[in-house]
């Protein structure tokens, strides 16, 4: 746990054998425990684990609905996304997807659709939340990973790691609008709250690139730690936090100047960041 006012570690919470994706809703943190095929519930008030929910095989990415009512967890080997009702703290339903090896499951800003990156399918799977079913499949490129929506829900941005490319997608028509060359092994995606910039972590270059959404071009690239993975931005949009897997650190970026402020040392192999 990092205090964003001081950028210092204030606590470390024990979870599972291999925590991966995480999302926060209310006073709870939901963390996928990959080897044990479960979602761990962390009580943030008590700062300790308080139960677990069974998931499919090899869960990774965890997403939260805009209202905090639902958690979506993607399970790679089960090719499924499980939806958790946070009021009841239990599974409500599971949707099988067509693309293989789903990693991230991200709600649109209106909560009506969920975009799922299928790493081995080279596709983005589109789930209609109300229908509890997949309604579309978008072809992108090799090994899609991170996903982020513009605040108005008009577009989504998806990083394809093995293609070194970010795809801008019409999130209403579910069609690719543009492909944007990114850095080597582009994977994590975070969108600025004003919708004017998208950040992509370049895992093979130890950097984060900044995309101008008006032109869909890269306007800056910022050095960070080794193997940057997933990221999160503060609600005011002033700081971006980047998990650096091979550096055991989180880089803090000033989004106004596009410069790294500092690196915060954490435990081994950080995979993602959640800001609460």
C-alpha positions as CSV (number, residue, x, y, z in Angstrom):
1,X,0.0,0.0,0.0
2,X,1.4,3.4,-1.1
3,X,0.3,6.7,0.2
4,X,-0.1,8.8,-2.9
5,X,0.5,12.1,-1.0
6,X,4.0,11.1,0.1
7,X,4.7,8.2,-2.4
8,X,5.9,6.0,0.5
9,X,4.9,2.4,1.4
10,X,2.7,2.4,4.4
11,X,1.7,-1.3,4.6
12,X,2.1,-4.7,2.9
13,X,-0.9,-7.0,2.8
14,X,-0.5,-10.8,2.5
15,X,-2.8,-12.4,-0.1
16,X,-2.3,-15.5,-2.2
17,X,0.6,-17.4,-3.7
18,X,0.6,-15.3,-6.9
19,X,-1.6,-12.2,-6.8
20,X,-2.2,-10.7,-10.2
21,X,-5.2,-8.5,-11.1
22,X,-6.9,-6.3,-8.5
23,X,-9.8,-4.0,-8.2
24,X,-11.3,-2.0,-5.3
25,X,-14.9,-1.4,-4.5
26,X,-16.0,0.4,-1.3
27,X,-13.9,-1.0,1.6
28,X,-12.9,-4.1,-0.3
29,X,-10.0,-5.1,-2.5
30,X,-10.5,-8.0,-4.9
31,X,-7.3,-9.8,-5.9
32,X,-6.9,-12.8,-8.3
33,X,-4.9,-15.6,-6.9
34,X,-3.7,-17.3,-10.1
35,X,-2.4,-20.7,-8.9
36,X,-5.3,-21.3,-6.5
37,X,-8.0,-20.3,-9.0
38,X,-9.7,-17.9,-6.7
39,X,-10.5,-14.3,-5.9
40,X,-9.2,-13.1,-2.6
41,X,-11.3,-10.6,-0.6
42,X,-9.2,-8.1,1.4
43,X,-10.9,-5.9,4.0
44,X,-9.3,-2.5,3.6
45,X,-10.4,-1.2,6.9
46,X,-8.8,-4.1,8.8
47,X,-6.1,-4.5,6.2
48,X,-6.3,-8.3,6.1
49,X,-7.8,-11.0,3.9
50,X,-11.4,-11.9,4.7
51,X,-12.4,-14.8,2.5
52,X,-12.2,-16.0,-1.1
53,X,-14.4,-16.8,-4.1
54,X,-13.7,-19.7,-6.5
55,X,-13.0,-18.7,-10.1
56,X,-12.0,-20.5,-13.3
57,X,-8.5,-21.9,-14.0
58,X,-5.7,-19.3,-13.9
59,X,-7.4,-16.0,-13.2
60,X,-5.6,-12.8,-14.0
61,X,-7.2,-9.5,-14.8
62,X,-9.8,-8.0,-12.5
63,X,-12.1,-5.2,-13.4
64,X,-14.8,-3.1,-11.6
65,X,-18.1,-1.8,-12.8
66,X,-18.4,2.0,-12.6
67,X,-20.9,1.8,-9.7
68,X,-18.7,-0.7,-7.8
69,X,-21.6,-3.2,-7.8
70,X,-19.8,-5.8,-9.9
71,X,-16.3,-7.3,-10.2
72,X,-15.3,-9.1,-13.4
73,X,-12.4,-11.6,-13.3
74,X,-10.9,-13.1,-16.4
75,X,-9.7,-16.8,-16.2
76,X,-7.2,-17.6,-18.9
77,X,-7.4,-21.4,-19.1
78,X,-11.1,-21.6,-18.6
79,X,-11.7,-19.0,-21.4
80,X,-14.2,-17.3,-19.2
81,X,-15.1,-14.2,-17.2
82,X,-16.7,-14.5,-13.8
83,X,-18.9,-11.7,-12.4
84,X,-19.0,-11.2,-8.7
85,X,-21.8,-9.3,-6.9
86,X,-20.1,-7.1,-4.4
87,X,-23.2,-6.8,-2.2
88,X,-23.4,-10.6,-1.7
89,X,-19.6,-11.3,-2.1
90,X,-20.3,-14.3,-4.4
91,X,-20.4,-15.3,-8.0
92,X,-23.5,-14.2,-9.9
93,X,-22.7,-15.6,-13.3
94,X,-19.9,-16.6,-15.7
95,X,-19.6,-15.9,-19.4
96,X,-17.6,-18.1,-21.7
97,X,-15.7,-16.2,-24.4
98,X,-14.7,-17.4,-27.9
99,X,-11.1,-16.1,-27.8
100,X,-8.5,-18.1,-26.0
101,X,-6.6,-17.0,-23.0
102,X,-8.5,-13.9,-21.7
103,X,-6.4,-11.7,-19.6
104,X,-8.2,-8.4,-18.8
105,X,-11.9,-7.7,-18.4
106,X,-12.8,-4.0,-18.4
107,X,-16.2,-2.4,-18.0
108,X,-17.2,0.4,-20.3
109,X,-18.0,3.7,-18.5
110,X,-21.7,3.1,-18.7
111,X,-21.3,-0.5,-17.4
112,X,-23.2,-2.0,-20.3
113,X,-20.4,-3.8,-22.0
114,X,-17.2,-5.5,-20.9
115,X,-14.1,-5.7,-23.2
116,X,-11.9,-8.8,-22.7
117,X,-8.5,-9.2,-24.2
118,X,-7.9,-12.7,-25.6
119,X,-4.2,-13.1,-25.7
120,X,-4.0,-16.3,-27.8
121,X,-7.0,-15.3,-30.0
122,X,-5.5,-11.9,-31.1
123,X,-9.0,-10.5,-30.4
124,X,-11.0,-8.4,-28.1
125,X,-14.2,-10.2,-26.9
126,X,-17.3,-8.0,-26.2
127,X,-19.7,-9.0,-23.5
128,X,-23.1,-7.4,-23.1
129,X,-23.6,-7.2,-19.4
130,X,-27.4,-7.3,-19.3
131,X,-27.6,-10.2,-21.8
132,X,-24.9,-12.1,-19.9
133,X,-23.4,-13.1,-23.3
134,X,-20.7,-12.3,-25.8
135,X,-22.1,-10.2,-28.6
136,X,-19.0,-9.3,-30.7
137,X,-15.4,-10.1,-31.4
138,X,-12.9,-7.6,-32.6
139,X,-9.7,-8.7,-34.5
140,X,-6.6,-6.8,-33.4
141,X,-3.1,-8.3,-33.4
142,X,-0.8,-10.6,-31.6
143,X,-1.3,-10.9,-27.8
144,X,-3.7,-8.1,-26.8
145,X,-3.4,-7.2,-23.2
146,X,-4.3,-3.9,-21.5
147,X,-7.6,-2.1,-22.2
148,X,-8.8,1.4,-21.4
149,X,-12.0,3.4,-22.3
150,X,-12.3,7.1,-22.9
151,X,-14.5,8.7,-20.2
152,X,-17.4,9.2,-22.6
153,X,-17.2,5.5,-23.7
154,X,-16.8,6.4,-27.3
155,X,-13.5,4.6,-27.8
156,X,-11.4,1.9,-26.2
157,X,-7.6,1.5,-26.5
158,X,-6.1,-1.9,-26.5
159,X,-2.3,-2.8,-26.4
160,X,-1.2,-5.7,-28.5
161,X,2.1,-6.8,-26.9
162,X,3.6,-8.9,-29.7
163,X,2.7,-6.4,-32.4
164,X,4.1,-3.4,-30.5
165,X,0.9,-1.6,-31.4
166,X,-2.1,0.1,-29.7
167,X,-5.5,-0.2,-31.3
168,X,-8.1,2.6,-31.1
169,X,-11.6,1.0,-31.2
170,X,-15.0,2.4,-31.8
171,X,-16.6,1.2,-28.6
172,X,-20.1,1.6,-29.9
173,X,-19.7,-0.1,-33.3
174,X,-17.0,-2.5,-31.9
175,X,-14.6,-1.8,-34.8
176,X,-11.0,-0.8,-35.1
177,X,-10.5,2.9,-35.9
178,X,-6.8,3.2,-36.0
179,X,-3.5,1.3,-35.2
180,X,-0.9,3.3,-33.3
181,X,2.8,2.1,-33.4
182,X,4.0,1.9,-29.8
183,X,7.1,0.8,-28.0
184,X,8.5,-2.8,-27.8
185,X,6.1,-5.2,-26.0
186,X,3.3,-2.7,-25.4
187,X,1.0,-4.1,-22.8
188,X,-0.6,-1.9,-20.0
189,X,-3.2,0.9,-20.8
190,X,-4.4,3.7,-18.7
191,X,-6.6,6.7,-19.8
192,X,-6.3,10.2,-18.3
193,X,-9.6,11.4,-16.7
194,X,-9.9,14.2,-19.2
195,X,-9.8,11.7,-22.1
196,X,-7.1,13.6,-23.9
197,X,-4.3,11.2,-23.3
198,X,-3.8,7.5,-23.1
199,X,-0.7,5.9,-21.5
200,X,0.8,2.6,-22.7
201,X,3.6,0.7,-20.9
202,X,6.3,-0.7,-23.1
203,X,7.5,-3.8,-21.4
204,X,10.5,-4.4,-23.6
205,X,11.8,-0.8,-23.5
206,X,11.3,0.2,-19.8
207,X,9.2,3.1,-20.8
208,X,5.6,4.6,-20.9
209,X,4.4,6.3,-24.0
210,X,1.7,9.0,-24.1
211,X,-0.9,9.0,-26.9
212,X,-2.8,12.1,-27.9
213,X,-6.3,10.9,-28.4
214,X,-7.1,13.8,-30.8
215,X,-4.5,12.6,-33.3
216,X,-3.9,9.0,-32.1
217,X,-0.2,9.7,-32.2
218,X,2.5,9.3,-29.5
219,X,3.6,12.7,-28.2
220,X,6.0,11.6,-25.4
221,X,7.9,8.6,-24.0
222,X,9.0,8.4,-20.4
223,X,11.7,6.1,-19.0
224,X,10.5,4.0,-16.0
225,X,11.7,0.7,-14.4
226,X,12.3,-2.7,-16.1
227,X,9.3,-4.6,-17.5
228,X,6.6,-2.0,-16.8
229,X,3.3,-3.8,-16.7
230,X,-0.1,-2.4,-15.6
231,X,-0.7,1.2,-14.3
232,X,-3.2,3.4,-12.6
233,X,-3.8,7.2,-12.5
234,X,-5.0,9.4,-9.6
235,X,-8.5,10.7,-9.8
236,X,-7.2,14.2,-10.5
237,X,-5.0,12.9,-13.3
238,X,-1.8,14.4,-11.9
239,X,0.1,11.2,-11.1
240,X,0.5,7.9,-13.0
241,X,1.7,4.9,-11.1
242,X,3.5,2.1,-13.1
243,X,4.2,-1.4,-11.8
244,X,7.7,-2.4,-12.9
245,X,7.8,-6.2,-12.7
246,X,11.6,-6.8,-13.0
247,X,12.6,-3.8,-11.0
248,X,10.5,-4.5,-7.9
249,X,9.3,-0.9,-8.0
250,X,6.5,1.4,-8.9
251,X,7.4,4.5,-10.9
252,X,5.5,7.7,-10.3
253,X,5.0,10.0,-13.3
254,X,4.0,13.6,-13.3
255,X,1.4,13.7,-16.1
256,X,1.7,17.5,-16.6
257,X,5.4,17.4,-17.4
258,X,5.6,13.8,-18.6
259,X,8.5,13.1,-16.4
260,X,9.2,10.5,-13.8
261,X,9.2,11.9,-10.3
262,X,10.5,8.8,-8.4
263,X,10.6,5.1,-8.0
264,X,9.0,3.5,-5.0
265,X,10.5,0.1,-3.9
266,X,7.9,-2.6,-3.4
267,X,8.0,-6.4,-3.2
268,X,9.0,-8.7,-6.0
269,X,7.3,-8.8,-9.5
270,X,4.6,-6.2,-9.1
271,X,1.9,-6.8,-11.8
272,X,-0.6,-4.0,-11.4
273,X,-1.8,-0.9,-9.5
274,X,-5.1,0.1,-8.0
275,X,-5.8,3.5,-6.7
276,X,-8.5,3.9,-4.0
